[in-house]
């Protein structure tokens, strides 16, 4: 049979491993949501600007051309 002292050590190690796993999962979720917020606040507006800036330049140059400058 397994020594009771060894069994206690194994249970202690198992409890520590479970805590480490839960901490790693918490960190993973935190990093995931940080990435989602980063995309929402930085990347999506940049994509929008990629469409808005050419339209603005076109409108601006049309205005300048129509004014006779």
C-alpha positions in Angstrom: 0.0 0.0 0.0 1.0 3.6 -0.4 2.7 5.4 2.5 0.3 7.9 4.1 3.0 10.5 4.1 3.6 10.0 0.4 -0.2 10.1 -0.2 -0.4 13.4 1.7 2.4 14.9 -0.4 0.7 13.8 -3.7 -2.5 15.4 -2.6 -0.7 18.6 -1.7 1.0 18.6 -5.1 -2.3 17.9 -6.8 -3.9 20.9 -5.0 -1.1 23.2 -6.0 -1.3 22.0 -9.6 -5.0 22.7 -9.7 -4.4 26.2 -8.3 -1.7 26.8 -11.0 -4.1 25.6 -13.7 -6.9 28.0 -12.5 -4.4 30.9 -12.4 -3.3 30.1 -16.0 -6.9 29.9 -17.2 -7.6 33.2 -15.6 -4.6 34.8 -17.2 -5.6 33.3 -20.6 -9.1 34.8 -20.4 -7.7 38.1 -19.4 -5.3 38.2 -22.3 -8.1 37.1 -24.7 -10.3 40.0 -23.7 -7.4 42.4 -23.8 -6.9 41.4 -27.4 -10.6 41.8 -28.2 -10.7 45.3 -26.7 -7.5 46.2 -28.5 -9.0 45.1 -31.9 -12.2 47.0 -31.2 -10.5 50.2 -30.1 -7.5 50.4 -32.5 -7.8 48.0 -35.5 -11.4 48.6 -36.4 -11.1 52.4 -36.5 -8.0 52.1 -38.6 -10.0 50.0 -41.1 -12.7 52.7 -41.1 -10.1 55.4 -41.7 -8.8 53.4 -44.7 -12.2 54.0 -46.3 -12.9 57.5 -44.9 -9.7 59.2 -45.8 -9.8 58.6 -49.6 -13.5 59.7 -49.7 -12.5 62.9 -47.7 -9.6 63.6 -50.1 -11.9 63.1 -53.1 -14.5 65.4 -51.6 -11.8 68.0 -50.7 -10.2 68.0 -54.2 -13.7 68.2 -55.8 -14.4 71.3 -53.7 -11.1 72.9 -54.6 -11.6 72.2 -58.3 -15.2 73.5 -58.2 -14.0 76.7 -56.5 -11.7 77.5 -59.4 -8.5 77.2 -57.4 
